[in-house]
């Protein structure tokens, strides 16, 4: 079974500063995908960034980047130049390689991030 | 291009009743997944539908059932509602082929069981 752990229930950061959200996971799979999703108070989950486990290079999307440590099974999210709109719940998610039997996501419990003006 | 839509937005039911939630996938997507998100928790996978068949199922009792229609839209049915079924129910769609494997989520249906 796959498990995803987010050990920081709540975090806060000053506007324009940098913050890092932690995520660890447990799996026996060698190939998989990892995701960070953002859920603002409006509830709609939005993809922030995606990482393929077979790629050693860390993914980057504008102000968002990840530190993927496959051996340590760690997948942290760094948000640079934090903006008020970054205030949301952030979920780390794991997915095995999709097959005939589907592509189920396993989510962590989330980190509530507040950006302080 | 409409994203994933869900109806209704909110729903209040009494314990023991039955409920049906609906989901229309993003245009071009043929796979629909349902998740239950209890307050303060991450989403938990219920099941996934593709080609009108249940492809994969999470650890949920048989009271939770679903259906996918030829136009790829989907329904989630919950029978004999319990207080513990109160949650946000999220629908996500994805294409069966492609390399992103991203799931696009709808805004959810907030179910309250009293």
Contacts between the chains, C-beta under 8 A, distances in Angstrom:
chain1	res1	chain2	res2	distance
A	4	B	42	7.6
A	6	B	42	8.0
A	33	B	101	5.6
A	35	B	102	7.4
A	37	B	105	7.7
A	42	B	107	7.3
A	43	B	88	6.7
A	43	B	107	5.5
A	43	B	108	5.2
A	44	B	105	6.3
A	44	B	106	7.3
A	44	B	107	4.8
A	44	B	108	7.6
A	45	B	43	7.7
A	45	B	90	6.8
A	45	B	92	7.7
A	45	B	105	3.8
A	46	B	105	7.7
A	47	B	102	5.4
A	47	B	104	7.9
A	50	B	100	7.1
A	50	B	101	7.9
A	50	B	102	6.5
A	91	B	42	5.4
A	91	B	43	7.4
A	95	B	101	6.3
A	98	B	101	5.8
A	100	B	55	7.3
A	101	B	55	5.6
A	101	B	56	5.0
A	102	B	31	7.4
A	102	B	33	7.6
A	102	B	48	4.3
A	102	B	50	6.9
A	102	B	55	4.1
A	102	B	56	3.6
A	103	B	31	7.6
A	103	B	33	8.0
A	103	B	48	7.4
A	103	B	94	6.7
A	103	B	101	5.9
A	103	B	103	7.5
A	104	B	33	7.2
A	104	B	45	4.8
A	104	B	48	6.5
A	104	B	56	5.5
A	104	B	58	7.0
A	105	B	33	7.5
A	105	B	35	7.6
A	105	B	43	7.3
A	105	B	45	6.4
A	105	B	92	7.7
A	105	B	103	6.3
A	106	B	45	7.3
A	107	B	35	7.9
A	107	B	42	3.5
A	107	B	43	5.0
A	107	B	44	7.5
A	108	B	42	5.4
A	109	B	40	7.7
A	109	B	41	5.9
A	109	B	42	4.9
A	110	B	40	7.9
A	110	B	41	7.5
A	110	B	42	5.4
